[in-house]
Amino acid sequence: MRSSPSRVAKLAVATCLVLGVSAAAKDTQTTCQDICDSIDSVSCTISSAHDIAAGSHVDCTSARAITINSGGELRAHDSAFVLSGKSLLLINGGKIVIDCPQDFEGIGADIRVVEDIHVASLGGSKIEARCDVAGGAIGLEAGGDITIAGNGIDVSGTAADAPGGEVVLEAGDTVTVESAIAADATGGAADGGRIDIRATDVEIEATLSAKGYGQTSGEGQGGEIVISAGGDVTISAGTGLLATAAQGAGGTISIDADGFVDVDKPLKAQGTSGSAGVGGSAAITADGIALDHEVNVSGGYDGGTVDLDARGGGISVGTGGQSTVVDARGNSGEAGGEIRVRAQGSHVVIGDQAILYVTGVSGVGGSLEVAGVDVTTESGAKLYANGSSPSNGGTLEVQSRGALDLDGTIQANNGGSLAFLYRDGTPTIDTGITGYDLVELPDLPAPCGDGIRIAGSGGEDCDGADLGGETCASQSQGTGTLACTSSCTFDYTDCSGS
């Protein structure tokens, strides 16, 4: 995502705030005793409104559970504060509200707890830093879970030319988003903000929005949404992840997980019409990926980029019975973008409901690559890298290191390049697919021996040093060192129970 220097500088200040670098403190600091209407050694209950002095670190210690209940509100005006304690619960309309009609720098809240943070659904509880000049910065850090329900989190810029703010959620266990998180620009010419979620597992059941609001001059692009997980990511409800722009370039969506990513709602980072309307980017990197909804990085001008990268668990696109359009088309006489679908150690299935476009609608086709061990395109699948006129088709390549079974519609019409590459065996290609080059590449690495375990039924026990987390003990073979054979099965020679 491209940003103006002033925008980058402002976000850098906001990020420092979220990470705990507060503004210069006033002489009088707000304490835990100041904000608690009821307090003892293990709890703090807030049931009325309290203003927090600028730069305060409100330390309720790691022993106190903080509850903001009906009528309870923590408020800061044109300033920043830190709140820490054992846990935090907002319920029955409890609120944390930062208003900032003046400056962007140094506005927001940094909340750190040992256990859980829960914004409950009862009573419309919320966390808000909606600001006239630009959205504020909200950071939530929990050793356990973070759950966002109620009225969610809003750090949008509310006036013309006000960019969206920043939200950072970091949990030791699971982040669950049940109500919307917004970091939008809402008028004039301004960039969308940033939403950054880091946890073991992430469950998105509501909209994440970092939309820009711009002009055809190029100002005001989509924002950035970043999700990082040590386990799985599920996107199952709401209207999806939105990093679009009312005018101008699309933003950036990035998901990186050690486990499985299941996408059942849209990912949108498209650009709009005009020369500034370049498509954005969407990238998913995980052990395995199931994509069963729209991904749109198309541009009113150039198309954007989509990257799906899996390790051992494979990739499926459009196999869940729901239309799945992956759109990186270019318009206005410019080029289509890029789509790359790559499973390093397992299968790729492009299902009956999938349509993948890198078409140049009135210009040059883009680049579409599909690569995996076993690659299948089903009869309803559609892959397009067409150009709008003779001699400007794009590039479409399918590569398989195992079985290659192609059906459906696969095109790079109007002078494009259409190539199917395979390691060995006999590819199966439907007679309706024409105009391609079929290339045997025996030097492609064999699936077993590439160091990436193929997970699932019919896969590999192991591959080289990739043991899938198994040990001698987990295999009921006593103690010792589990190894892998050259045929990708477990080697128990050095286990005591062998």
C-alpha positions as CSV (number, residue, x, y, z in Angstrom):
1,M,0.0,0.0,0.0
2,R,1.4,3.4,-1.0
3,S,1.2,6.1,1.7
4,S,2.0,9.8,1.7
5,P,4.9,10.8,3.9
6,S,2.7,12.7,6.3
7,R,0.4,9.7,6.7
8,V,3.3,7.4,7.5
9,A,4.7,9.8,10.0
10,K,1.4,10.1,11.8
11,L,0.8,6.4,11.9
12,A,4.3,5.9,13.3
13,V,3.4,8.2,16.2
14,A,0.2,6.3,16.7
15,T,1.9,3.0,16.7
16,C,4.3,4.1,19.3
17,L,1.3,5.1,21.4
18,V,-0.3,1.7,21.0
19,L,2.9,0.0,22.1
20,G,3.0,2.1,25.2
21,V,5.0,5.3,24.4
22,S,2.6,7.8,25.9
23,A,2.4,11.5,25.5
24,A,4.1,13.8,28.1
25,A,2.3,13.3,31.4
26,K,0.6,16.1,33.3
27,D,1.5,16.7,36.9
28,T,-1.6,14.9,38.1
29,Q,-1.9,11.2,37.1
30,T,-5.1,9.3,37.2
31,T,-4.9,6.2,39.4
32,C,-6.9,3.0,39.7
33,Q,-8.6,4.4,42.8
34,D,-9.7,7.4,40.8
35,I,-11.6,5.4,38.2
36,C,-13.1,2.6,40.4
37,D,-16.5,3.2,41.9
38,S,-16.0,-0.1,43.8
39,I,-12.6,-1.5,44.5
40,D,-10.9,-4.2,46.6
41,S,-7.8,-6.2,46.2
42,V,-9.2,-8.4,43.4
43,S,-11.7,-6.2,41.5
44,C,-12.4,-2.8,40.2
45,T,-16.0,-1.9,39.1
46,I,-16.6,1.3,37.0
47,S,-20.2,2.4,37.0
48,S,-20.0,6.1,36.2
49,A,-18.0,8.4,33.9
50,H,-14.4,9.2,34.6
51,D,-12.0,11.5,32.8
52,I,-8.4,10.3,32.6
53,A,-5.5,12.8,32.7
54,A,-3.3,12.9,29.7
55,G,-0.4,10.5,29.7
56,S,-1.7,8.5,32.7
57,H,-0.8,4.9,33.3
58,V,-3.8,3.7,35.3
59,D,-2.3,0.6,37.0
60,C,-4.9,-1.6,38.6
61,T,-2.2,-4.3,39.1
62,S,-2.2,-7.8,37.8
63,A,-4.5,-8.9,40.6
64,R,-7.6,-6.7,39.8
65,A,-10.3,-7.7,37.4
66,I,-11.7,-4.5,35.8
67,T,-15.4,-4.3,34.9
68,I,-16.9,-1.3,33.1
69,N,-20.6,-1.8,33.8
70,S,-23.9,0.1,33.0
71,G,-23.2,3.8,33.2
72,G,-19.5,3.2,33.3
73,E,-17.2,5.1,31.0
74,L,-13.5,5.9,30.7
75,R,-12.9,9.1,28.8
76,A,-9.9,10.9,27.4
77,H,-9.8,14.2,25.6
78,D,-7.1,14.9,23.0
79,S,-4.7,12.6,24.9
80,A,-3.5,9.1,25.5
81,F,-3.5,6.7,28.4
82,V,-2.4,3.2,29.5
83,L,-4.7,0.9,31.5
84,S,-3.4,-2.3,33.0
85,G,-4.9,-5.0,35.2
86,K,-5.8,-8.7,35.6
87,S,-8.6,-8.7,33.1
88,L,-11.1,-6.3,31.4
89,L,-14.8,-6.7,30.9
90,L,-17.1,-4.2,29.2
91,I,-20.7,-5.1,29.7
92,N,-24.2,-3.6,29.8
93,G,-23.2,-0.5,27.8
94,G,-19.8,0.1,29.4
95,K,-17.5,2.3,27.3
96,I,-14.0,3.5,26.6
97,V,-14.2,6.7,24.5
98,I,-11.4,8.9,23.3
99,D,-12.5,12.1,21.6
100,C,-9.9,14.1,19.7
101,P,-11.1,17.1,17.8
102,Q,-7.6,18.7,17.7
103,D,-4.4,16.8,16.8
104,F,-3.8,13.2,15.7
105,E,-0.5,12.7,17.5
106,G,-0.7,11.1,20.9
107,I,-4.4,10.2,20.9
108,G,-5.7,6.8,22.0
109,A,-5.6,4.0,24.6
110,D,-3.2,1.1,25.3
111,I,-4.8,-1.6,27.4
112,R,-2.8,-4.5,28.8
113,V,-4.1,-7.4,30.9
114,V,-2.8,-10.7,32.2
115,E,-5.9,-12.7,31.4
116,D,-8.8,-11.9,29.1
117,I,-10.4,-8.8,27.4
118,H,-14.1,-9.1,26.7
119,V,-16.3,-6.5,25.1
120,A,-19.7,-8.1,25.8
121,S,-22.7,-8.1,23.6
122,L,-25.1,-7.0,26.3
123,G,-26.1,-3.4,26.3
124,G,-24.0,-2.2,23.3
125,S,-20.6,-1.8,25.0
126,K,-17.9,-0.3,22.8
127,I,-14.4,1.1,22.5
128,E,-14.1,4.2,20.4
129,A,-11.6,6.8,19.2
130,R,-13.5,8.4,16.3
131,C,-11.7,11.7,15.6
132,D,-12.2,14.7,13.4
133,V,-8.6,15.1,12.2
134,A,-7.8,11.4,12.0
135,G,-8.8,8.2,13.7
136,G,-7.2,7.4,17.0
137,A,-5.1,4.4,18.1
138,I,-6.5,1.5,20.2
139,G,-4.2,-1.3,21.4
140,L,-5.5,-4.3,23.3
141,E,-3.0,-6.9,24.7
142,A,-4.2,-9.9,26.7
143,G,-2.4,-13.0,28.0
144,G,-5.6,-15.0,27.3
145,D,-8.5,-14.4,24.9
146,I,-9.8,-11.2,23.4
147,T,-13.5,-11.1,22.4
148,I,-14.9,-8.1,20.6
149,A,-18.7,-8.0,20.7
150,G,-21.2,-5.3,21.6
151,N,-20.8,-2.3,19.4
152,G,-17.2,-3.3,18.6
153,I,-14.3,-0.9,18.0
154,D,-14.3,2.3,15.9
155,V,-11.2,4.4,15.2
156,S,-12.5,6.1,12.0
157,G,-11.6,9.5,10.9
158,T,-14.9,11.5,11.0
159,A,-14.2,14.7,9.1
160,A,-13.2,15.4,5.5
161,D,-9.6,14.5,4.7
162,A,-9.3,12.6,8.0
163,P,-7.6,9.2,7.6
164,G,-8.6,6.1,9.6
165,G,-6.8,5.2,12.8
166,E,-5.2,2.0,14.0
167,V,-6.3,-1.0,16.0
168,V,-3.9,-3.6,17.3
169,L,-5.3,-6.8,19.1
170,E,-2.7,-9.2,20.5
171,A,-3.8,-12.2,22.5
172,G,-1.9,-15.2,23.9
173,D,-4.8,-17.5,23.0
174,T,-7.8,-16.6,20.7
175,V,-9.1,-13.4,19.2
176,T,-12.8,-13.6,18.4
177,V,-14.4,-10.7,16.5
178,E,-18.2,-10.8,16.8
179,S,-18.9,-7.1,16.1
180,A,-17.4,-4.8,13.5
181,I,-14.0,-3.1,13.8
182,A,-13.7,0.1,11.7
183,A,-10.7,2.1,10.8
184,D,-12.2,4.0,7.9
185,A,-11.7,7.4,6.3
186,T,-15.2,8.9,5.7
187,G,-14.8,12.0,3.6
188,G,-12.6,14.2,1.5
189,A,-9.3,12.6,0.4
190,A,-7.8,10.3,3.0
191,D,-6.3,6.8,3.4
192,G,-8.0,4.0,5.3
193,G,-6.4,3.0,8.6
194,R,-4.9,-0.2,9.9
195,I,-6.2,-3.3,11.7
196,D,-3.6,-5.7,13.1
197,I,-4.6,-8.9,14.8
198,R,-2.1,-11.3,16.4
199,A,-3.1,-14.5,18.3
200,T,-2.8,-18.2,18.5
201,D,-6.2,-18.7,16.7
202,V,-8.3,-15.9,15.1
203,E,-12.1,-16.2,14.5
204,I,-13.6,-13.3,12.4
205,E,-17.4,-13.3,12.7
206,A,-18.0,-9.6,11.8
207,T,-16.7,-7.0,9.4
208,L,-13.2,-5.6,9.5
209,S,-13.1,-2.3,7.6
210,A,-10.1,-0.1,6.8
211,K,-11.7,1.8,3.8
212,G,-10.1,4.8,2.2
213,Y,-12.1,7.8,1.0
214,G,-10.4,9.4,-1.9
215,Q,-10.4,11.3,-5.2
216,T,-9.5,10.5,-8.7
217,S,-6.3,12.4,-8.2
218,G,-4.9,9.4,-6.4
219,E,-5.3,10.6,-2.8
220,G,-7.2,8.4,-0.4
221,Q,-6.4,4.7,-0.9
222,G,-7.6,1.7,1.0
223,G,-6.0,0.8,4.3
224,E,-4.3,-2.3,5.6
225,I,-5.7,-5.4,7.4
226,V,-3.1,-7.8,8.8
227,I,-3.9,-11.1,10.6
228,S,-1.1,-13.3,12.1
229,A,-1.9,-16.6,13.8
230,G,0.1,-19.4,15.4
231,G,-2.8,-21.7,14.7
232,D,-5.9,-21.3,12.5
233,V,-7.8,-18.4,11.0
234,T,-11.5,-18.6,10.3
235,I,-13.5,-15.9,8.5
236,S,-17.1,-16.9,8.7
237,A,-19.6,-14.0,9.1
238,G,-20.1,-10.3,8.6
239,T,-19.4,-8.7,5.2
240,G,-15.7,-9.7,5.2
241,L,-12.4,-7.9,5.2
242,L,-12.6,-4.5,3.4
243,A,-9.6,-2.4,2.4
244,T,-11.3,-0.6,-0.5
245,A,-11.3,3.0,-1.5
246,A,-14.2,5.3,-2.5
247,Q,-11.8,6.6,-5.2
248,G,-8.2,5.7,-5.8
249,A,-6.1,2.6,-5.1
250,G,-7.1,-0.5,-3.2
251,G,-5.4,-1.4,0.0
252,T,-3.7,-4.5,1.5
253,I,-5.1,-7.6,3.1
254,S,-2.6,-10.1,4.6
255,I,-3.3,-13.3,6.5
256,D,-0.4,-15.5,7.8
257,A,-1.1,-18.6,9.8
258,D,0.8,-21.7,10.9
259,G,-2.4,-23.7,10.8
260,F,-5.4,-23.7,8.4
261,V,-7.1,-20.6,6.9
262,D,-10.8,-21.0,6.1
263,V,-12.3,-18.0,4.2
264,D,-16.1,-18.0,3.8
265,K,-16.6,-14.2,3.5
266,P,-15.3,-11.6,1.0
267,L,-11.8,-10.1,0.9
268,K,-11.9,-6.8,-0.9
269,A,-9.1,-4.5,-1.8
270,Q,-10.1,-3.2,-5.2
271,G,-9.3,0.1,-6.7
272,T,-11.9,2.4,-8.3
273,S,-12.2,4.0,-11.7
274,G,-9.7,6.5,-13.1
275,S,-5.9,6.4,-13.5
276,A,-5.4,6.2,-9.7
277,G,-7.7,3.2,-9.4
278,V,-5.0,0.5,-9.1
279,G,-6.1,-2.8,-7.6
280,G,-4.8,-3.6,-4.2
281,S,-3.4,-6.9,-2.8
282,A,-4.6,-9.9,-0.9
283,A,-2.2,-12.6,0.4
284,I,-2.8,-15.7,2.4
285,T,0.1,-17.9,3.7
286,A,-0.8,-21.0,5.8
287,D,-0.3,-24.7,6.1
288,G,-3.6,-25.2,4.2
289,I,-6.2,-22.9,2.7
290,A,-9.9,-23.2,1.8
291,L,-11.2,-20.2,-0.1
292,D,-15.0,-20.2,-0.7
293,H,-15.9,-16.5,-1.3
294,E,-15.0,-13.5,-3.4
295,V,-11.5,-12.0,-3.5
296,N,-11.5,-8.7,-5.3
297,V,-8.3,-6.8,-6.1
298,S,-9.4,-5.5,-9.5
299,G,-8.6,-2.0,-10.6
300,G,-10.4,0.6,-12.5
301,Y,-6.9,1.0,-14.0
302,D,-4.4,-1.8,-13.4
303,G,-5.3,-5.0,-11.7
304,G,-3.9,-6.0,-8.3
305,T,-2.3,-9.1,-6.9
306,V,-3.6,-12.3,-5.1
307,D,-1.2,-14.7,-3.5
308,L,-2.4,-18.0,-2.0
309,D,0.6,-20.0,-0.6
310,A,0.2,-23.3,1.3
311,R,2.7,-25.6,2.8
312,G,1.6,-29.2,3.5
313,G,-2.2,-28.9,3.7
314,G,-3.2,-28.0,0.2
315,I,-5.4,-25.3,-1.4
316,S,-9.1,-25.5,-2.4
317,V,-10.8,-22.7,-4.2
318,G,-14.6,-22.7,-4.9
319,T,-15.2,-26.3,-3.7
320,G,-17.7,-25.3,-1.0
321,G,-20.8,-24.9,-3.2
322,Q,-20.6,-21.1,-3.2
323,S,-19.6,-18.8,-6.1
324,T,-15.9,-17.9,-5.5
325,V,-14.7,-15.2,-7.9
326,V,-11.0,-14.2,-7.6
327,D,-10.8,-11.0,-9.5
328,A,-7.6,-9.2,-10.5
329,R,-8.8,-7.7,-13.7
330,G,-7.5,-4.4,-15.1
331,N,-9.7,-1.8,-16.9
332,S,-9.3,1.5,-18.7
333,G,-7.0,0.0,-21.3
334,E,-4.5,-1.1,-18.7
335,A,-3.1,-4.6,-17.7
336,G,-4.7,-7.3,-15.6
337,G,-3.0,-8.1,-12.4
338,E,-1.5,-11.3,-10.9
339,I,-3.0,-14.4,-9.3
340,R,-0.7,-17.0,-7.8
341,V,-2.0,-20.2,-6.2
342,R,0.8,-22.4,-5.0
343,A,0.7,-25.5,-2.7
344,Q,4.3,-26.4,-1.9
345,G,3.7,-29.9,-0.6
346,S,0.2,-30.9,-1.5
347,H,-2.8,-30.6,-3.8
348,V,-4.5,-27.7,-5.5
349,V,-8.2,-28.0,-6.4
350,I,-9.9,-25.3,-8.4
351,G,-13.6,-26.2,-7.9
352,D,-16.8,-26.0,-9.9
353,Q,-17.7,-22.6,-8.3
354,A,-14.4,-20.9,-8.9
355,I,-13.7,-18.1,-11.4
356,L,-10.1,-16.7,-11.6
357,Y,-9.6,-13.6,-13.7
358,V,-6.5,-11.6,-14.6
359,T,-8.2,-10.4,-17.8
360,G,-7.3,-7.0,-19.3
361,V,-10.9,-5.9,-19.8
362,S,-9.8,-3.3,-22.4
363,G,-6.1,-4.0,-22.3
364,V,-3.4,-6.6,-21.8
365,G,-4.1,-9.8,-19.8
366,G,-2.2,-10.4,-16.6
367,S,-0.5,-13.4,-15.1
368,L,-2.2,-16.5,-13.6
369,E,-0.2,-19.3,-12.0
370,V,-1.4,-22.5,-10.4
371,A,1.2,-24.9,-8.9
372,G,1.0,-27.9,-6.6
373,V,1.7,-31.6,-6.2
374,D,-1.6,-32.9,-7.6
375,V,-3.5,-30.2,-9.5
376,T,-7.2,-30.5,-10.4
377,T,-9.6,-28.1,-12.1
378,E,-13.2,-29.3,-12.0
379,S,-15.7,-29.1,-14.9
380,G,-17.3,-25.8,-13.8
381,A,-14.0,-24.0,-13.1
382,K,-13.0,-21.0,-15.1
383,L,-9.5,-19.5,-15.4
384,Y,-9.0,-16.5,-17.6
385,A,-5.9,-14.5,-18.7
386,N,-7.4,-13.1,-21.8
387,G,-6.5,-9.8,-23.5
388,S,-9.0,-7.5,-25.1
389,S,-7.7,-7.7,-28.6
390,P,-5.3,-9.9,-30.7
391,S,-1.7,-10.1,-29.5
392,N,-2.3,-8.8,-25.9
393,G,-3.4,-12.0,-24.1
394,G,-1.8,-12.7,-20.8
395,T,0.1,-15.6,-19.3
396,L,-1.6,-18.7,-17.7
397,E,0.5,-21.5,-16.4
398,V,-0.5,-24.7,-14.5
399,Q,2.3,-26.8,-13.0
400,S,2.0,-30.2,-11.3
401,R,4.6,-32.4,-9.6
402,G,2.1,-35.3,-9.3
403,A,-1.2,-35.9,-11.0
404,L,-2.5,-33.3,-13.5
405,D,-6.3,-33.4,-14.1
406,L,-7.7,-30.4,-16.0
407,D,-11.3,-29.7,-16.9
408,G,-13.5,-26.6,-17.2
409,T,-12.6,-23.4,-19.1
410,I,-8.9,-22.4,-19.1
411,Q,-8.0,-19.5,-21.5
412,A,-5.3,-17.0,-22.4
413,N,-7.0,-15.8,-25.6
414,N,-5.9,-13.2,-28.0
415,G,-2.3,-14.1,-28.3
416,G,-1.6,-15.1,-24.7
417,S,0.5,-17.9,-23.4
418,L,-1.2,-21.1,-22.1
419,A,1.1,-23.8,-20.7
420,F,0.6,-27.0,-18.7
421,L,3.8,-28.3,-17.0
422,Y,4.1,-31.7,-15.4
423,R,6.8,-33.9,-13.9
424,D,5.8,-37.4,-15.1
425,G,2.8,-39.7,-15.8
426,T,0.0,-39.0,-18.2
427,P,-1.9,-35.7,-17.7
428,T,-5.7,-35.7,-18.2
429,I,-6.9,-32.7,-20.1
430,D,-10.5,-32.2,-21.2
431,T,-10.9,-31.9,-25.0
432,G,-12.7,-28.5,-24.5
433,I,-9.4,-27.0,-23.4
434,T,-7.4,-25.9,-26.5
435,G,-4.5,-23.8,-27.6
436,Y,-2.0,-24.9,-24.9
437,D,1.6,-26.1,-24.7
438,L,2.0,-29.4,-22.7
439,V,5.6,-29.6,-21.3
440,E,7.1,-32.5,-19.4
441,L,9.7,-31.3,-16.8
442,P,11.3,-34.4,-15.2
443,D,13.6,-32.2,-13.2
444,L,10.7,-30.9,-11.1
445,P,11.2,-32.2,-7.5
446,A,9.3,-35.4,-6.6
447,P,6.6,-34.8,-3.9
448,C,8.3,-37.2,-1.5
449,G,11.7,-35.8,-0.8
450,D,11.0,-32.1,-1.1
451,G,11.1,-31.7,2.7
452,I,7.4,-30.7,3.0
453,R,5.0,-33.2,4.5
454,I,1.8,-33.8,2.6
455,A,-1.0,-33.8,5.3
456,G,-4.3,-35.6,5.3
457,S,-5.7,-38.8,3.9
458,G,-3.4,-40.4,1.3
459,G,-0.6,-38.0,2.2
460,E,2.8,-38.5,3.8
461,D,3.7,-39.5,7.4
462,C,6.7,-37.2,7.1
463,D,9.1,-35.7,4.6
464,G,12.8,-35.2,5.6
465,A,12.9,-33.1,8.8
466,D,9.2,-32.3,8.6
467,L,7.7,-34.8,11.0
468,G,4.3,-33.0,11.5
469,G,5.1,-32.5,15.1
470,E,5.2,-36.2,15.9
471,T,7.7,-37.9,18.3
472,C,8.6,-41.4,19.3
473,A,6.3,-41.0,22.3
474,S,3.4,-39.7,20.3
475,Q,3.8,-42.7,18.0
476,S,3.8,-45.1,21.1
477,Q,7.4,-46.0,20.4
478,G,8.9,-45.0,23.7
479,T,11.6,-42.4,23.8
480,G,14.4,-41.4,21.4
481,T,14.6,-39.7,18.1
482,L,12.0,-40.2,15.5
483,A,13.2,-40.0,11.9
484,C,11.8,-40.2,8.3
485,T,12.6,-42.8,5.6
486,S,13.3,-41.9,2.0
487,S,9.7,-43.1,1.2
488,C,8.2,-40.6,3.6
489,T,7.2,-43.0,6.3
490,F,8.3,-42.9,10.0
491,D,11.6,-44.4,10.9
492,Y,11.5,-45.9,14.4
493,T,15.1,-47.2,14.4
494,D,16.3,-44.8,17.1
495,C,13.1,-45.1,19.3
496,S,13.4,-47.2,22.4
497,G,10.1,-49.0,21.7
498,S,11.1,-50.2,18.2
